[in-house]
Amino acid sequence: MVERLGEGGVGNIFPTGSVVDSLTHPWREGVGRIINELPDELKEETLVVPYKLDDLPRRRLVGAIAMRGHGLLGKPQKMSLRLGPICTTAALIDSLPDSDRENQTAITQQLRSRFIEYFATSAEQSKR
């Protein structure tokens, strides 16, 4: 993943390890490890774009992925995609205390906290 990002590529990470709701399930440390492994010059230009898929039941998504994995095309799925605040990986790391800036667990937790704060708040506002 680090090489792909260094070449200008894009990575998509499911921080829970699957397509379950990232608001309610624990996150794995892989996202923090990847961010931590980026060279400093890439941290300034690599963006973190948190997103949340809505209106797509998990069973439909898993079914569509399974069909695609077998070379089958399922019917198109409609969903809502909400984007959270975008920041560079450098800004994310800079928001941590100095002692945590190379700690993949702290990086992951900071990103998770921002994700929950933004999407839980926006979900509450949309219910009003």
C-alpha positions in Angstrom: 0.0 0.0 0.0 2.8 2.5 0.9 4.4 1.9 -2.5 1.1 2.4 -4.3 0.5 5.7 -2.5 4.1 6.8 -3.2 3.4 6.2 -6.9 0.3 8.5 -6.8 -2.1 5.7 -6.4 -5.2 5.4 -4.2 -5.9 3.0 -1.4 -9.2 2.0 0.1 -9.1 0.6 3.6 -11.8 -1.0 5.6 -10.5 -0.2 9.1 -12.6 -2.9 10.8 -11.3 -5.5 8.4 -14.6 -5.9 6.6 -17.7 -4.0 5.5 -19.3 -3.8 8.9 -20.2 -0.4 10.4 -17.0 1.5 11.3 -19.0 3.5 13.9 -19.8 0.5 16.0 -17.0 -2.0 15.5 -13.4 -1.8 16.7 -10.8 -0.7 14.2 -7.6 -2.7 13.3 -4.3 -0.9 13.5 -3.4 -1.4 9.8 -4.4 2.1 8.8 -2.2 3.6 11.5 0.7 1.3 10.4 0.4 2.4 6.8 0.3 6.1 7.7 3.3 5.6 10.0 5.3 3.9 7.3 4.8 6.7 4.8 8.0 8.7 4.1 7.8 12.2 5.6 7.6 13.9 2.1 4.6 11.7 1.2 2.8 12.5 4.5 2.4 16.1 3.3 0.6 15.1 0.1 -1.2 11.9 1.1 -4.8 12.6 1.9 -7.1 10.7 4.3 -10.7 10.8 3.0 -13.0 9.2 5.5 -16.3 8.0 4.1 -19.4 6.2 5.1 -21.8 4.2 2.9 -25.4 4.5 3.8 -28.6 2.9 2.5 -26.9 -0.3 1.6 -27.6 -3.3 3.8 -24.5 -5.3 4.6 -26.0 -8.5 3.1 -26.5 -6.8 -0.3 -23.0 -5.4 -0.3 -21.4 -8.8 0.7 -23.5 -10.5 -1.9 -22.4 -8.1 -4.6 -18.7 -8.5 -3.6 -19.1 -12.3 -3.6 -20.7 -12.3 -7.0 -18.0 -10.0 -8.4 -15.3 -12.3 -6.9 -16.7 -15.1 -9.0 -16.6 -13.0 -12.2 -20.4 -12.4 -12.1 -22.0 -9.1 -12.4 -24.8 -8.4 -10.1 -27.5 -5.8 -10.6 -26.3 -2.3 -9.8 -26.6 -1.2 -6.2 -27.8 2.2 -5.0 -26.2 3.7 -2.0 -25.4 7.0 -0.4 -21.8 8.0 0.1 -21.0 10.6 2.7 -17.5 12.1 2.8 -15.9 13.3 6.1 -13.4 16.1 6.5 -10.3 15.5 4.4 -6.8 16.0 5.8 -3.3 15.1 5.0 -1.6 12.3 6.9 0.9 14.9 8.2 -2.0 17.0 9.7 -3.4 13.9 11.3 -0.1 13.0 12.9 0.5 16.6 13.9 -2.7 16.6 15.9 -1.2 13.9 18.2 1.0 14.5 21.2 4.7 14.3 20.3 5.0 11.0 22.2 2.3 9.3 20.0 3.3 10.5 16.5 5.0 7.2 15.6 2.5 5.0 17.4 0.3 3.2 14.9 -2.3 2.5 17.6 -2.5 6.2 18.5 -2.7 7.2 14.8 -5.5 4.7 14.2 -7.4 5.8 17.3 -7.1 9.5 16.3 -8.6 8.7 12.9 -11.3 6.6 14.4 -12.2 9.3 16.9 -12.5 11.9 14.1 -14.6 9.4 12.1 -17.0 8.7 15.0 -17.2 12.4 15.9 -18.1 13.4 12.4 -20.4 10.6 11.2 -22.2 10.1 14.6 -22.8 13.8 14.8 -24.0 14.1 11.2 -26.3 11.0 11.7 -27.8 12.7 14.8 -28.4 16.0 12.8 -30.0 14.2 9.9 -32.6 12.6 12.3 -33.7 16.0 13.5 
